[in-house]
Amino acid sequence: MKSIAIVDYGMGNLRSVAKAFMHVAPDQRVLITSDVDEIESADRVVLPGQAAMPESMAALNASGLRAVLDKVAREKPFLGVCLGLQMFFDTSEEGPANVGTPSLGWIRGKVVRFPRPHVDLDGSALKVPHMGWNAVRFPGVMATHPCWAGLNADGTAFYFAHGYYAVPEDGAVVAGVADYPNPICVAVARANIFAVQFHPEKSADAGLRVLKNFSTWNGSF
């Protein structure tokens, strides 16, 4: 039986992600695990996150899982969700002033905070953190990414809850863009890794479709 390992490093909303995968991939074993061997032997790996970057990176580094995640992120289909996407980057502004927090460094770039106050194009106030539904576009060749199969590349709505967003150095890794009010990166893809800033487990049919697509993706793109 194929397996999907959801990494338990002591942080994040794990059970709702696991339940969503159980729903879309009933023929696969879905496990929440902090066991190195289970993560390494899984067919697919998911890194969720829903807390602050400093605490999450500290928990991950203390968990003893950093080395196995570095390994499997080079070898098999790997999904980052919400803070999990932000952890893929070099650094985040979330943390000590003028220092930030070093992250996994799998994708070159940084994570920055939304400006305060944050205003729409008409001058009205926008909420920070960004919470709620927002349309996501899949630019260029990324529209053909297997994890987007069956979704509208010109705008599919997903549910967000975040106060920071990723700024990749290489625009070629940007797999999804949302306007808030200016375009920001909300999904990235490179080789066998894929990550989304939104919560697919809270994004109704579209989010479940992303998880279903990931559950059958072979990691090629």
Residue frames as a rotation matrix with the C-alpha (Angstrom) as fourth column:
MET 1
0.576 0.818 0.000 0.00
0.818 -0.576 0.000 0.00
0.000 0.000 -1.000 0.00
LYS 2
-0.166 -0.571 0.804 1.25
0.492 -0.754 -0.434 3.47
0.855 0.324 0.406 -0.89
SER 3
0.215 0.203 -0.955 1.76
0.970 -0.157 0.185 5.85
-0.112 -0.967 -0.230 2.01
ILE 4
0.245 -0.083 0.966 1.63
0.211 -0.968 -0.136 9.59
0.946 0.238 -0.220 2.71
ALA 5
-0.126 -0.379 -0.917 3.67
0.979 0.103 -0.177 10.77
0.161 -0.920 0.358 5.69
ILE 6
0.614 0.316 0.723 2.55
0.153 -0.947 0.284 13.99
0.774 -0.064 -0.630 7.38
VAL 7
-0.317 -0.924 -0.213 5.53
0.439 0.057 -0.897 15.26
0.841 -0.378 0.388 9.33
ASP 8
0.837 0.533 -0.127 4.90
0.313 -0.276 0.909 15.76
0.449 -0.800 -0.398 13.04
TYR 9
-0.275 -0.959 0.067 7.57
0.532 -0.209 -0.820 18.12
0.801 -0.190 0.568 14.39
GLY 10
-0.521 0.130 -0.844 5.43
0.842 -0.086 -0.533 19.30
-0.142 -0.988 -0.065 17.29
MET 11
-0.607 0.324 -0.726 3.69
-0.174 -0.945 -0.276 22.18
-0.775 -0.041 0.630 15.49
GLY 12
-0.865 0.238 -0.442 0.96
-0.484 -0.157 0.861 22.72
0.136 0.958 0.251 12.91
ASN 13
0.039 0.969 0.243 -2.56
-0.852 0.159 -0.499 21.59
-0.523 -0.187 0.832 12.20
LEU 14
-0.815 -0.569 -0.106 -1.87
-0.547 0.697 0.464 17.98
-0.191 0.436 -0.879 11.38
ARG 15
-0.639 0.558 0.530 -5.13
0.261 0.805 -0.533 16.13
-0.724 -0.202 -0.660 11.91
SER 16
0.397 0.820 -0.413 -7.25
-0.195 -0.364 -0.910 18.21
-0.897 0.442 0.015 9.55
VAL 17
-0.046 -0.503 -0.863 -4.66
-0.989 -0.098 0.110 17.71
-0.140 0.859 -0.493 6.81
ALA 18
-0.914 -0.318 0.252 -4.54
-0.312 0.948 0.062 13.99
-0.259 -0.022 -0.966 7.54
LYS 19
-0.223 0.917 0.330 -8.33
0.209 0.375 -0.903 13.68
-0.952 -0.133 -0.275 7.43
ALA 20
0.433 0.350 -0.830 -8.44
-0.660 -0.504 -0.557 15.48
-0.614 0.789 0.013 4.10
PHE 21
-0.459 -0.667 -0.587 -5.89
-0.886 0.389 0.250 13.06
0.061 0.635 -0.770 2.64
MET 22
-0.818 0.220 0.531 -7.80
-0.003 0.922 -0.388 10.10
-0.575 -0.319 -0.754 4.05
HIS 23
0.207 0.968 -0.142 -10.86
-0.094 -0.125 -0.988 11.40
-0.974 0.218 0.066 2.22
VAL 24
0.552 0.020 -0.834 -9.19
-0.782 -0.335 -0.526 11.92
-0.289 0.942 -0.169 -1.17
ALA 25
-0.192 -0.696 -0.692 -6.81
-0.777 0.539 -0.326 8.92
0.599 0.475 -0.644 -1.03
PRO 26
0.514 0.504 0.695 -8.69
-0.846 0.431 0.313 6.11
-0.142 -0.749 0.647 0.76
ASP 27
0.947 -0.179 -0.267 -6.48
0.062 0.917 -0.394 3.52
0.316 0.356 0.880 -0.91
GLN 28
0.020 -0.993 0.117 -3.33
0.060 -0.115 -0.992 4.90
0.998 0.027 0.057 0.73
ARG 29
0.301 -0.041 -0.953 -1.97
0.933 0.220 0.285 4.78
0.198 -0.975 0.104 4.25
VAL 30
0.278 -0.151 0.949 -1.96
-0.019 -0.988 -0.151 8.29
0.960 0.024 -0.277 5.75
LEU 31
0.392 -0.210 -0.896 0.18
0.877 0.381 0.294 8.62
0.279 -0.901 0.333 8.84
ILE 32
0.772 -0.236 0.589 1.10
-0.377 -0.918 0.126 11.49
0.511 -0.319 -0.798 11.14
THR 33
0.780 -0.526 -0.339 4.63
0.604 0.774 0.191 10.67
0.162 -0.353 0.921 12.15
SER 34
0.730 -0.675 0.109 7.87
-0.682 -0.708 0.185 11.89
-0.048 -0.209 -0.977 13.69
ASP 35
0.534 -0.501 0.681 9.62
0.086 0.834 0.545 8.59
-0.841 -0.232 0.488 12.94
VAL 36
-0.129 -0.697 -0.705 12.63
-0.717 -0.425 0.552 8.98
-0.685 0.577 -0.445 10.64
ASP 37
-0.868 -0.246 0.431 12.21
0.039 0.833 0.552 5.53
-0.495 0.496 -0.714 9.08
GLU 38
-0.001 0.949 0.314 8.51
0.737 0.213 -0.642 6.05
-0.676 0.231 -0.699 8.35
ILE 39
0.552 0.151 -0.820 9.20
-0.256 -0.905 -0.340 9.41
-0.793 0.398 -0.461 6.71
GLU 40
-0.394 -0.826 -0.402 12.06
-0.697 -0.016 0.716 8.02
-0.598 0.563 -0.570 4.65
SER 41
-0.875 0.048 0.482 10.06
0.241 0.907 0.346 5.00
-0.421 0.419 -0.805 3.48
ALA 42
0.093 0.974 -0.205 6.85
0.204 -0.220 -0.954 6.90
-0.975 0.047 -0.219 2.64
ASP 43
-0.060 -0.024 0.998 5.90
0.986 0.156 0.063 7.39
-0.157 0.988 0.014 -0.99
ARG 44
0.052 0.126 0.991 4.96
0.392 -0.915 0.096 11.04
0.919 0.383 -0.097 -0.42
VAL 45
-0.421 -0.301 -0.855 5.75
0.907 -0.147 -0.395 13.52
-0.007 -0.942 0.335 2.35
VAL 46
0.360 0.621 0.696 3.79
0.476 -0.764 0.435 16.54
0.802 0.175 -0.571 3.59
LEU 47
-0.671 -0.556 -0.490 5.16
0.727 -0.364 -0.583 19.39
0.145 -0.747 0.648 5.74
PRO 48
0.380 0.854 0.356 2.29
0.659 -0.520 0.543 21.40
0.648 0.028 -0.761 7.25
GLY 49
-0.708 -0.582 -0.400 2.57
0.693 -0.458 -0.557 24.47
0.141 -0.671 0.728 9.44
GLN 50
0.224 0.871 0.438 0.27
0.574 -0.481 0.663 26.89
0.788 0.103 -0.607 11.19
ALA 51
0.659 -0.069 -0.749 2.28
0.688 -0.348 0.637 28.68
-0.305 -0.935 -0.182 13.88
ALA 52
0.845 -0.418 -0.334 5.01
-0.438 -0.899 0.015 31.33
-0.307 0.134 -0.942 14.00
MET 53
0.702 -0.606 -0.373 8.23
-0.187 0.348 -0.919 30.75
0.687 0.715 0.131 12.07
PRO 54
-0.182 -0.864 0.469 10.68
-0.827 -0.123 -0.548 31.10
0.531 -0.488 -0.692 15.01
GLU 55
-0.008 0.252 0.968 8.85
-0.829 0.539 -0.147 28.54
-0.559 -0.803 0.205 17.14
SER 56
0.908 0.419 0.027 8.27
-0.323 0.738 -0.592 26.20
-0.268 0.528 0.806 14.18
MET 57
0.492 -0.799 -0.346 11.91
-0.357 0.177 -0.917 26.19
0.794 0.575 -0.198 13.04
ALA 58
-0.321 -0.585 0.745 13.07
-0.927 0.034 -0.373 25.72
0.193 -0.810 -0.554 16.62
ALA 59
0.339 0.541 0.770 10.71
-0.660 0.720 -0.216 22.76
-0.671 -0.435 0.601 17.00
LEU 60
0.959 0.006 -0.283 11.79
-0.235 0.574 -0.784 21.26
0.158 0.819 0.552 13.68
ASN 61
0.130 -0.990 -0.050 15.49
-0.584 -0.035 -0.811 21.63
0.801 0.135 -0.583 14.49
ALA 62
-0.348 -0.229 0.909 14.93
-0.929 0.214 -0.302 20.10
-0.125 -0.950 -0.287 17.93
SER 63
0.616 0.759 0.211 12.93
-0.713 0.651 -0.259 17.20
-0.334 0.010 0.943 16.49
GLY 64
-0.266 -0.803 0.534 15.92
-0.290 0.595 0.750 15.55
-0.919 0.044 -0.391 14.83
LEU 65
0.401 0.559 0.725 14.04
0.515 0.517 -0.684 15.42
-0.757 0.648 -0.081 11.51
ARG 66
0.480 -0.183 -0.858 15.98
-0.511 -0.853 -0.104 18.07
-0.713 0.489 -0.503 9.61
ALA 67
-0.571 -0.816 -0.093 18.37
-0.571 0.312 0.760 15.64
-0.591 0.487 -0.644 7.91
VAL 68
-0.578 0.387 0.718 15.69
0.544 0.839 -0.015 13.21
-0.608 0.382 -0.696 6.75
LEU 69
0.556 0.796 -0.239 13.56
0.357 -0.488 -0.796 16.07
-0.750 0.358 -0.556 5.40
ASP 70
0.110 -0.617 -0.779 16.54
-0.727 -0.585 0.360 17.44
-0.678 0.527 -0.513 3.48
LYS 71
-0.812 -0.470 0.346 16.96
-0.183 0.768 0.613 13.96
-0.554 0.434 -0.710 2.00
VAL 72
-0.319 0.748 0.581 13.37
0.740 0.580 -0.341 13.13
-0.592 0.321 -0.739 1.05
ALA 73
0.501 0.494 -0.710 12.80
0.003 -0.822 -0.570 16.63
-0.865 0.284 -0.413 -0.36
ARG 74
-0.278 -0.660 -0.698 15.36
-0.812 -0.227 0.538 15.71
-0.514 0.716 -0.473 -3.02
GLU 75
-0.943 -0.309 0.124 13.93
-0.242 0.893 0.379 12.29
-0.228 0.328 -0.917 -3.76
LYS 76
-0.648 0.755 0.098 10.15
0.761 0.638 0.117 12.02
0.026 0.151 -0.988 -3.63
PRO 77
-0.090 0.687 0.721 6.93
0.376 -0.646 0.664 14.05
0.922 0.331 -0.200 -4.01
PHE 78
-0.585 -0.232 -0.777 7.00
0.810 -0.221 -0.544 16.62
-0.046 -0.947 0.317 -1.21
LEU 79
0.114 0.751 0.650 4.21
0.553 -0.592 0.587 19.05
0.826 0.293 -0.482 -0.31
GLY 80
-0.880 -0.305 -0.364 4.45
0.474 -0.508 -0.719 22.14
0.035 -0.806 0.592 1.89
VAL 81
0.082 0.977 0.195 1.26
0.774 -0.186 0.605 23.69
0.628 0.101 -0.772 3.31
CYS 82
0.919 0.361 0.158 0.91
0.227 -0.812 0.538 27.27
0.322 -0.458 -0.828 4.63
LEU 83
0.666 -0.732 0.147 3.91
-0.645 -0.464 0.607 27.86
-0.376 -0.499 -0.781 6.90
GLY 84
0.406 -0.489 0.772 5.32
0.367 0.861 0.353 24.72
-0.837 0.140 0.529 5.33
LEU 85
0.705 -0.154 0.692 5.75
0.650 -0.251 -0.717 26.73
0.284 0.956 -0.077 2.11
GLN 86
0.848 -0.368 0.381 7.50
-0.410 -0.912 0.031 29.55
0.336 -0.183 -0.924 3.95
MET 87
0.617 -0.623 0.481 9.88
-0.306 0.373 0.876 27.08
-0.725 -0.687 0.039 5.60
PHE 88
0.704 -0.341 0.623 11.18
0.680 0.577 -0.453 26.07
-0.205 0.742 0.638 2.14
PHE 89
0.781 -0.319 0.537 12.90
0.128 -0.760 -0.637 29.47
0.611 0.566 -0.553 1.80
ASP 90
-0.173 -0.982 -0.079 16.20
0.403 0.002 -0.915 30.84
0.898 -0.190 0.396 3.13
THR 91
-0.926 -0.174 -0.336 14.93
0.378 -0.394 -0.838 33.27
0.013 -0.902 0.431 5.75
SER 92
0.132 0.976 0.176 11.80
0.813 -0.208 0.543 34.87
0.567 0.071 -0.821 7.15
GLU 93
-0.445 -0.205 0.871 11.32
-0.147 -0.943 -0.297 38.38
0.883 -0.260 0.390 8.52
GLU 94
0.671 0.725 0.154 9.19
-0.317 0.093 0.944 36.79
0.670 -0.682 0.293 11.24
GLY 95
0.409 -0.578 -0.706 11.40
0.831 0.555 0.027 36.74
0.377 -0.598 0.707 14.30
PRO 96
0.132 -0.422 -0.897 13.84
0.732 -0.569 0.375 39.08
-0.668 -0.706 0.233 16.08
ALA 97
0.920 0.243 -0.307 13.93
0.030 -0.826 -0.563 42.58
-0.391 0.508 -0.767 14.56
ASN 98
0.527 -0.703 -0.478 16.63
-0.848 -0.471 -0.242 43.03
-0.055 0.533 -0.845 11.91
VAL 99
-0.546 -0.713 0.440 17.54
-0.672 0.686 0.278 39.35
-0.500 -0.144 -0.854 12.22
GLY 100
0.218 0.726 -0.652 14.57
-0.930 0.357 0.086 37.20
0.295 0.588 0.753 11.22
THR 101
0.348 0.005 0.938 14.61
-0.511 0.839 0.185 33.41
-0.786 -0.544 0.294 11.22
PRO 102
-0.621 -0.570 -0.538 16.78
-0.777 0.356 0.519 31.11
-0.105 0.741 -0.664 9.07
SER 103
0.477 0.852 0.215 14.66
-0.755 0.522 -0.396 28.45
-0.450 0.026 0.893 7.39
LEU 104
0.616 -0.177 0.767 15.28
0.176 0.981 0.085 25.27
-0.768 0.083 0.636 5.35
GLY 105
-0.054 -0.714 -0.698 16.88
-0.578 -0.548 0.605 26.96
-0.815 0.436 -0.383 2.35
TRP 106
-0.185 0.036 0.982 15.52
0.545 0.835 0.072 24.61
-0.818 0.549 -0.174 -0.29
ILE 107
0.389 0.312 0.867 14.34
0.885 -0.388 -0.257 27.53
0.256 0.867 -0.427 -2.47
ARG 108
-0.687 -0.713 -0.137 16.36
0.726 -0.667 -0.167 30.72
0.028 -0.215 0.976 -2.66
GLY 109
-0.205 0.614 0.762 14.47
0.149 -0.750 0.645 33.77
0.967 0.246 0.062 -1.43
LYS 110
-0.991 -0.127 -0.039 12.91
0.068 -0.234 -0.970 35.25
0.114 -0.964 0.241 1.66
VAL 111
-0.077 0.981 -0.176 9.59
0.888 0.148 0.436 35.55
0.454 -0.123 -0.883 3.46
VAL 112
-0.921 -0.238 0.309 8.40
0.138 -0.940 -0.313 39.08
0.365 -0.246 0.898 4.20
ARG 113
-0.506 0.763 -0.403 5.58
0.637 0.015 -0.771 40.57
-0.582 -0.647 -0.493 6.22
PHE 114
0.156 0.652 0.742 2.65
0.881 -0.432 0.195 42.44
0.448 0.623 -0.641 4.74
PRO 115
-0.776 -0.422 0.469 3.07
0.216 -0.876 -0.432 46.18
0.593 -0.234 0.771 5.29
ARG 116
0.041 0.760 -0.649 1.11
0.999 -0.038 0.019 47.76
-0.011 -0.649 -0.760 8.13
PRO 117
0.075 0.961 0.266 -1.19
-0.341 0.276 -0.899 49.45
-0.937 -0.023 0.348 7.37
HIS 118
-0.836 -0.234 0.497 -2.04
0.322 0.524 0.789 47.45
-0.444 0.819 -0.363 4.27
VAL 119
-0.156 0.791 -0.592 -4.35
-0.368 -0.603 -0.708 49.18
-0.917 0.108 0.385 1.79
ASP 120
0.199 0.370 0.907 -6.25
0.714 0.580 -0.393 48.17
-0.672 0.725 -0.149 -1.31
LEU 121
-0.559 -0.446 0.699 -5.87
0.826 -0.365 0.429 49.90
0.064 0.818 0.572 -4.67
ASP 122
0.165 0.709 0.686 -8.77
0.491 -0.662 0.566 52.22
0.856 0.243 -0.457 -3.80
GLY 123
-0.446 -0.459 0.768 -7.18
-0.375 -0.684 -0.626 53.21
0.813 -0.568 0.133 -0.48
SER 124
0.611 0.712 0.347 -9.44
-0.650 0.202 0.732 51.09
0.451 -0.673 0.586 1.72
ALA 125
-0.120 -0.689 0.715 -7.91
-0.963 0.255 0.084 48.99
-0.240 -0.679 -0.694 4.47
LEU 126
0.283 0.107 -0.953 -7.00
-0.431 0.902 -0.027 45.36
0.857 0.419 0.302 3.92
LYS 127
0.914 0.135 0.382 -6.85
-0.404 0.352 0.844 42.86
-0.021 -0.926 0.377 6.78
VAL 128
-0.052 -0.911 -0.409 -3.50
-0.392 0.395 -0.831 41.67
0.919 0.117 -0.378 8.06
PRO 129
-0.700 -0.512 0.498 -3.20
-0.034 0.721 0.692 38.76
-0.714 0.468 -0.522 8.56
HIS 130
-0.516 0.480 -0.709 -4.72
-0.832 -0.084 0.548 38.01
0.204 0.873 0.443 5.17
MET 131
-0.823 0.314 0.473 -7.65
-0.001 0.832 -0.555 35.75
-0.568 -0.457 -0.684 6.08
GLY 132
0.213 0.968 -0.130 -10.35
-0.368 -0.044 -0.929 34.44
-0.905 0.245 0.347 3.81
TRP 133
0.412 0.069 0.908 -10.92
0.653 0.674 -0.347 33.36
-0.636 0.736 0.233 0.23
ASN 134
0.173 -0.395 -0.902 -8.82
-0.565 -0.790 0.237 34.66
-0.807 0.469 -0.360 -2.62
ALA 135
0.983 0.182 -0.004 -8.48
-0.095 0.492 -0.866 33.68
-0.155 0.851 0.501 -6.27
VAL 136
0.066 -0.985 0.158 -5.19
-0.201 0.142 0.969 32.08
-0.977 -0.096 -0.189 -7.32
ARG 137
0.830 0.076 -0.552 -3.81
-0.554 -0.002 -0.833 32.16
-0.064 0.997 0.041 -10.87
PHE 138
0.480 -0.677 0.559 -1.35
0.333 0.729 0.597 29.60
-0.812 -0.100 0.575 -12.22
PRO 139
0.505 -0.243 -0.828 1.15
-0.599 -0.790 -0.134 31.47
-0.621 0.563 -0.545 -14.41
GLY 140
-0.045 -0.646 -0.762 2.71
-0.999 0.031 0.033 30.27
0.002 0.763 -0.647 -17.66
VAL 141
-0.336 -0.194 -0.922 3.90
-0.427 0.904 -0.034 26.69
0.840 0.381 -0.387 -17.79
MET 142
-0.965 -0.039 0.261 2.87
-0.260 0.311 -0.914 26.21
-0.045 -0.950 -0.310 -14.14
ALA 143
-0.094 0.994 -0.057 -0.73
-0.973 -0.104 -0.208 25.98
-0.213 0.036 0.977 -15.33
THR 144
0.367 0.187 -0.911 0.15
-0.588 0.806 -0.072 22.47
0.721 0.562 0.405 -16.49
HIS 145
-0.674 -0.640 0.370 1.58
-0.686 0.354 -0.636 21.33
0.276 -0.682 -0.677 -13.16
PRO 146
-0.534 0.470 -0.702 0.01
0.193 0.877 0.440 17.98
0.823 0.100 -0.559 -12.17
CYS 147
-0.746 0.245 -0.620 -1.02
0.649 0.057 -0.759 19.34
-0.151 -0.968 -0.202 -8.75
TRP 148
-0.660 0.535 -0.528 -3.25
-0.429 -0.845 -0.320 21.91
-0.617 0.015 0.787 -10.49
ALA 149
-0.966 0.254 -0.038 -4.96
0.101 0.511 0.854 19.37
0.236 0.821 -0.520 -12.77
GLY 150
-0.306 0.948 -0.084 -8.67
0.868 0.314 0.385 20.02
0.391 0.045 -0.919 -13.22
LEU 151
0.103 0.288 -0.952 -8.55
0.728 -0.674 -0.125 23.56
-0.678 -0.681 -0.279 -11.79
ASN 152
0.829 0.304 0.470 -9.04
0.546 -0.620 -0.564 26.92
0.120 0.724 -0.680 -13.52
ALA 153
-0.113 -0.993 -0.040 -5.63
0.992 -0.110 -0.057 28.45
0.052 -0.046 0.998 -14.23
ASP 154
-0.357 0.017 0.934 -7.17
0.347 -0.926 0.149 31.91
0.867 0.377 0.325 -14.61
GLY 155
-0.545 0.130 0.828 -8.52
-0.691 -0.629 -0.356 31.99
0.475 -0.766 0.433 -11.06
THR 156
0.066 0.515 -0.854 -9.43
0.314 0.802 0.508 29.33
0.947 -0.302 -0.109 -8.51
ALA 157
0.300 0.137 0.944 -10.47
-0.675 -0.669 0.312 30.36
0.674 -0.731 -0.108 -4.99
PHE 158
-0.033 -0.354 -0.935 -8.66
0.550 0.774 -0.313 28.98
0.834 -0.525 0.170 -1.93
TYR 159
0.909 0.416 0.016 -8.73
0.181 -0.429 0.885 29.83
0.375 -0.802 -0.466 1.79
PHE 160
-0.065 -0.977 0.204 -5.83
0.293 -0.214 -0.932 31.82
0.954 -0.001 0.300 3.28
ALA 161
0.979 0.193 -0.059 -4.66
0.129 -0.373 0.919 32.73
0.156 -0.907 -0.390 6.78
HIS 162
0.199 -0.976 -0.087 -1.20
0.979 0.202 -0.025 34.36
0.042 -0.081 0.996 6.80
GLY 163
0.868 0.039 -0.495 0.60
0.175 -0.957 0.231 37.56
-0.465 -0.287 -0.837 7.73
TYR 164
-0.097 -0.947 -0.307 3.77
-0.479 -0.226 0.848 36.88
-0.873 0.229 -0.431 5.72
TYR 165
0.920 0.379 0.105 4.42
-0.088 0.459 -0.884 35.80
-0.383 0.804 0.455 2.13
ALA 166
0.222 -0.878 0.425 7.29
0.570 0.470 0.674 34.37
-0.791 0.092 0.605 0.10
VAL 167
0.768 -0.136 -0.625 9.44
-0.527 -0.689 -0.498 36.31
-0.363 0.712 -0.601 -2.37
PRO 168
0.641 -0.544 0.541 11.47
0.559 0.814 0.157 33.82
-0.526 0.201 0.826 -4.47
GLU 169
-0.146 -0.777 -0.612 14.70
-0.218 -0.578 0.786 34.96
-0.965 0.248 -0.086 -6.10
ASP 170
-0.983 -0.185 0.006 13.83
-0.054 0.319 0.946 32.95
-0.177 0.930 -0.324 -9.22
GLY 171
-0.324 0.926 -0.192 10.42
-0.840 -0.375 -0.393 33.75
-0.436 0.034 0.900 -10.66
ALA 172
-0.403 0.132 -0.906 10.44
-0.671 0.631 0.390 30.44
0.623 0.765 -0.165 -12.51
VAL 173
-0.921 0.043 -0.386 9.47
0.258 0.811 -0.525 28.60
0.290 -0.583 -0.759 -9.28
VAL 174
-0.708 0.706 0.004 6.27
-0.524 -0.521 -0.674 30.64
-0.474 -0.480 0.739 -8.80
ALA 175
-0.922 0.379 0.085 3.38
0.370 0.791 0.487 28.23
0.117 0.480 -0.869 -9.33
GLY 176
0.103 0.994 -0.027 0.53
0.944 -0.089 0.317 30.39
0.312 -0.058 -0.948 -8.03
VAL 177
-0.914 -0.336 0.226 -0.18
0.289 -0.932 -0.219 34.12
0.284 -0.135 0.949 -7.71
ALA 178
0.135 0.950 -0.280 -2.87
0.986 -0.102 0.130 35.97
0.095 -0.294 -0.951 -5.76
ASP 179
-0.304 -0.154 0.940 -3.68
0.271 -0.960 -0.069 39.68
0.913 0.234 0.334 -5.62
TYR 180
0.483 0.483 -0.731 -3.65
0.844 -0.035 0.535 41.35
0.233 -0.875 -0.424 -2.18
PRO 181
0.611 0.757 -0.232 -3.87
-0.174 -0.157 -0.972 43.90
-0.772 0.634 0.036 -3.72
ASN 182
0.197 -0.632 -0.750 -0.67
-0.980 -0.152 -0.129 43.49
-0.032 0.760 -0.649 -5.73
PRO 183
0.706 0.092 -0.702 0.38
-0.304 0.935 -0.184 40.06
0.639 0.344 0.688 -7.01
ILE 184
0.047 -0.689 0.724 2.15
-0.975 0.127 0.184 37.87
-0.219 -0.714 -0.665 -4.45
CYS 185
-0.482 -0.310 -0.820 3.55
-0.505 0.863 -0.030 34.37
0.716 0.399 -0.572 -4.69
VAL 186
0.095 0.573 0.814 1.24
-0.980 0.195 -0.023 31.84
-0.172 -0.796 0.580 -3.03
ALA 187
0.876 0.053 0.479 2.52
-0.040 0.998 -0.039 28.58
-0.480 0.015 0.877 -4.51
VAL 188
0.085 -0.902 -0.424 5.91
-0.959 -0.190 0.211 27.30
-0.270 0.389 -0.881 -5.59
ALA 189
0.913 0.128 0.388 7.08
-0.035 0.971 -0.237 24.26
-0.407 0.202 0.891 -7.54
ARG 190
0.183 -0.873 -0.452 10.46
-0.981 -0.135 -0.136 22.88
0.058 0.468 -0.882 -8.48
ALA 191
-0.704 -0.447 -0.552 11.20
-0.494 0.866 -0.072 19.34
0.511 0.222 -0.831 -9.61
ASN 192
-0.424 0.515 -0.745 9.58
0.446 0.835 0.322 17.02
0.788 -0.196 -0.584 -7.02
ILE 193
-0.686 0.196 -0.700 8.54
0.658 -0.242 -0.713 19.69
-0.309 -0.950 0.037 -4.48
PHE 194
-0.318 0.713 0.625 5.33
0.356 -0.521 0.776 21.68
0.879 0.469 -0.088 -4.46
ALA 195
-0.669 0.087 -0.738 4.00
0.723 -0.150 -0.674 24.06
-0.170 -0.985 0.037 -1.80
VAL 196
-0.080 0.746 0.661 0.98
0.521 -0.533 0.666 26.28
0.850 0.398 -0.346 -1.26
GLN 197
-0.913 -0.219 0.345 0.42
-0.112 -0.677 -0.727 29.23
0.393 -0.702 0.594 1.07
PHE 198
-0.103 0.962 0.253 -3.31
-0.878 -0.207 0.431 28.57
0.467 -0.178 0.866 1.34
HIS 199
-0.582 0.034 0.812 -4.97
-0.558 0.710 -0.430 25.79
-0.592 -0.703 -0.394 3.34
PRO 200
-0.689 0.344 -0.638 -6.17
-0.508 0.398 0.764 23.13
0.517 0.850 -0.099 0.87
GLU 201
-0.789 0.376 -0.486 -7.84
0.544 0.795 -0.270 21.21
0.285 -0.477 -0.832 3.70
LYS 202
-0.387 0.660 -0.644 -10.07
0.439 -0.482 -0.758 24.27
-0.811 -0.576 -0.103 4.30
SER 203
-0.658 -0.018 -0.753 -10.62
-0.504 -0.732 0.458 25.17
-0.560 0.681 0.472 0.64
ALA 204
0.337 0.937 0.087 -13.61
-0.573 0.278 -0.771 22.97
-0.747 0.210 0.630 -0.22
ASP 205
0.870 0.134 0.475 -13.56
0.197 0.788 -0.583 21.05
-0.453 0.600 0.659 -3.51
ALA 206
0.790 -0.613 -0.013 -10.68
-0.302 -0.370 -0.879 22.99
0.534 0.698 -0.477 -5.05
GLY 207
0.095 -0.781 0.617 -8.42
-0.995 -0.090 0.039 22.32
0.025 -0.618 -0.786 -2.08
LEU 208
0.363 0.099 0.926 -9.35
-0.333 0.942 0.030 18.65
-0.870 -0.320 0.376 -1.99
ARG 209
0.997 -0.014 0.073 -8.55
0.073 0.328 -0.942 18.46
-0.011 0.945 0.328 -5.68
VAL 210
0.387 -0.917 0.100 -5.02
-0.774 -0.382 -0.505 19.76
0.501 0.118 -0.857 -4.99
LEU 211
-0.091 -0.410 0.908 -4.54
-0.867 0.480 0.130 17.10
-0.489 -0.776 -0.399 -2.32
LYS 212
0.696 0.393 0.601 -5.97
-0.047 0.860 -0.509 14.40
-0.717 0.326 0.617 -4.57
ASN 213
0.898 -0.406 -0.172 -3.65
-0.233 -0.105 -0.967 15.47
0.374 0.908 -0.189 -7.38
PHE 214
0.062 -0.918 0.391 -0.67
-0.971 -0.147 -0.190 15.38
0.232 -0.367 -0.901 -5.02
SER 215
0.194 0.069 0.978 -1.66
-0.639 0.765 0.073 11.90
-0.744 -0.640 0.193 -3.78
THR 216
0.778 0.103 0.620 -1.20
0.326 0.777 -0.538 10.52
-0.537 0.621 0.571 -7.30
TRP 217
0.835 -0.500 -0.228 1.69
-0.533 -0.633 -0.561 12.74
0.136 0.591 -0.795 -8.46
ASN 218
0.810 -0.570 -0.138 4.93
0.560 0.822 -0.106 10.93
0.174 0.009 0.985 -9.26
GLY 219
0.466 -0.629 -0.622 7.09
0.378 -0.494 0.783 13.99
-0.800 -0.600 0.007 -8.56
SER 220
-0.455 -0.638 0.622 7.92
0.831 -0.052 0.554 14.78
-0.322 0.768 0.553 -12.17
PHE 221
0.734 0.640 -0.226 7.50
0.455 -0.711 -0.536 18.23
-0.504 0.290 -0.814 -13.75
